[in-house]
């Protein structure tokens, strides 16, 4: 409960922020795959770049991995550690900087259709949203070791924030795929 009537506690503000970022990220991803057909979802913009289906697979698997981190065993976080919210919000959607996906979240053909990958993501994102909405926990008080080399040890809150921005990053990547000459040519045939 907030100390001042009519104001929200830091935990309530954090939850509201997370819910907004998670919803926005999910919507951006769903909008990016809307209209991508099963015939075009496998088209790559270049030989060494991911197709829309591969992006969707990565998004779904990464969501599963990160949800496992925030629902699994976590460590107490030192309150003195810096908060990196702004950095996560800025850098996660910066497509000018490339990151290699962790080995466990790289596309390997886990889903036979785009619809299957999207449905898997939606089910997981629903669980993530419920977790945040229902928690009474201070999500900044614990930390997880993220499997991605660019992130490392982050608070549970930061991991959830990353989950929201991560899908936004790949929604932008799918838009890049859709605007590529290879995709446009393949979509016409």
N, C-alpha and C positions, 0 to 999 in steps of 0.2 A: 504494500500500500504506500502511496506517496505521502510524504510528510506534510505537504501543503494541499488542502482540499482543492480539487479541481485540476490538479497537475498530475502528470504521469511520471512514474518512477523510471529510472534509467533502463531497467529490465523491460518495462512495458514499451518504451520507445524503441529499444533494440528489437523486440518482437515485431512491432509494427513495421520497422524498417526491413527486417528480414522477410516478412510476409510480402511486402511490396516488391522487393527485389526478386524474390522467388517467383511471384506471379508474373511480373514483367518479363523475366527471363523465359519462363515457360511459354508465355504468349508469343514472344518473339520467335522462339524455336518453332512453335506450331504454325505460325504465319509463314515462316521460311519454307517449310515443307508442304504447305498447302499448294495444291496444283502441280506438285512434282509427281509424275506418273511412275508406275512400276517400270515402264519402258525406258524412262529417262533417268531414273534414280541411280543407275549404275554408271552413268557417263562421267568421266573424269575430265576436268578442265585441261590437265596435262598428265603425262604418264606418271609422275611421282606425286601427284596431288590426290586427295580423297574425293570420292563421289559424294552425292547427297546421302546415299544409303550408308556409306562408310562414316560420314559425319554423324548421322543419326545413331548408328551403332555405338560409336564412341561416346556420344552424349548419354545414351541409355546406360552403358556400362559404367561410365564415370559417375553417374548419379547413384548407381547401385554401390559402387565402391565407397563414395563419400558418405552415403547414408549409413553404410556399415560402420564407418569411422565414428560418426556422431552418435550412433546408438550402441556402439560397443564400449569396451572398457577404455576409459580415458584417464589421464593424469590431472592432478590439481595444477592449475596454472598460477605462476607467480604474478600477483597483481601489479608488480612493477614492470612487467614486460610491456613493450610498446604496443599500442593498438595500430593496426595497419589497414583499417577500414577504407580510408581514402585511396591508398595505394591499390588495394584489391579492386575497388570500384573503377579506378582509372585504367589500370593495366590489363585487366582481364579482357576488355573489349578492344584493346589496341592491337589491331591485326598487322601493324607494321613490325611487330616483334613476334617472331615465331618460337614456339616451344615444341619439343618432342613430347608426345604423349607417353605416359608411363606404359611399361610393357603390358600390364594387365588390362589397360583400357584401349589399346590399339585395335583397330578393326581386324577381325579374323573371320568374318562371314557367319557370325552367330545368329543372324536373323535372315530369313529367306526373302522377306519382303520389307519394304519401307514401312508399311502399315504395322507390321509386327514390331519393328524397332520403336516406332512412335508410341504404340500402345504400351510397350514395356516402360518407356520413359514416363508416360502419363500416370501409370499406376504407381511408380516410384515417387514421382513428384507429388502426387496426392498424399502419400505417406509422409513425405517431408513436410508438406504444408500442415498436416494434422499434428505432427510432432512439435513444430514451432508454435502453433496455435494453442496447444494443450499444455506445453511445458510450464512448470513453475520455477524451473532451474535458472540460475544466472549462467547463461551460456558462455560468458567471458571467463568464468572461474575454472574451466577445464580446458584441456588441450588435446589435440590429436597429432599424430605424425602422418602427414599427408604423403602418399607414395610418389608424388610428382616432385622432381628435383628442384623445380623453381619455387616451390612453396615451403616445403619442409615442415617444421613444427608450427602449428597455428592453433589459435583458440577454437573451441567448438563453434563460437559465434562466427569467427572468420571463415571457417570451413563452410558453414551454411551460407554465408555471404558469397563465397566463391562458387557455391553450387548455383546460385542465381545468376551470377555474371558469366560463369562458364558456358551456360547454354546460350547466352546472348552472343558470346564470342563465336560460337559455332553456327548460330543463326546467320551471322554476318558472313561466315565462310560459305554457307549454303547459298546465300545470295550471290557471292562471288562465283560459285560454281554455275549458278543459273545464268549469270551474265557472260559466261565464257563463250567464245566462238564454238568450241566443241559441243557444248550443251545446246546452244541455240541451233546449230546444224543438226544435231541428233534429235532435237525436239520436233524439227520440221519433217523428218523422214518417217 
